[in-house]
Amino acid sequence: MKVLLLYFIFFLVFLSASCSQSTQIQNRIDKLIHQNKKDNALAIREIEIIDTVLTKEIIKFISEQRLKDTLFSKGYGHIVVSISPPDEYNPYNKRIIRSYYINTNFSRLKDQKKEEKAYLAYPSYYTFVENMLVFIKTPDIDTTFPPNFKEKDMQRLRKIQSLFLKPTEKVTFFSLSGEELYTDKNFSIDYQRFHNGKYILELV
């Protein structure tokens, strides 16, 4: 009986040591993965658009939006230019070598530490046209190969974007019966207009 008890105690000690070692190994792996992601993080770069046709179309679009959108006319919001490669499987689009989709956006970039999928809203590049912030995105690539942006770059872009957003305000929410529910000290409305943009097609 004593022998069995000793074996049982030895087994528990061995199991505890194995679990501890396994936890240490997993922690090391997690640390290496985190460091690798950090080392291979992508920069969000400011660029200058050299495509004069695209620049003219963005300027034209900004002018149109300033006439029809009150917030945009006050300098709020930003432009998003999505670049798509040619659709090689579409027999009717053989002449299209590149397409752009231009639209307005009033959504605030989020902190990835608070929202896991926040990186999807960040662009790989940004620029300024007519004193407006312009995001340059490649959705076909970003959705297939999710980008891992540098945290400091995301923070910097959030600060830049804040200059083009309506300031947050203190708002108190009430129930249908008039009971006070809660107060948001930094309330803001994030939205974007669908079917409000325009396509620019570059042909051969």
Protein Blocks (a to p, Z undefined) as FASTA:
>chain_A
ZZmmmmmmmmmmmmmmmmmmmmmmmmmmmmmmmmmmmmmpccddddddfblklmmmmmmm
mmmmmmmmmklmnopacdddddddddfklmklmmpmbdcdddddfbdcddfklmmklmmm
pcfbdcdeehiacddddfklmmmmccdddfklmmmmmmmmmmmcccddddddddfkopaf
bdcfbbccddddehkbccddddZZ
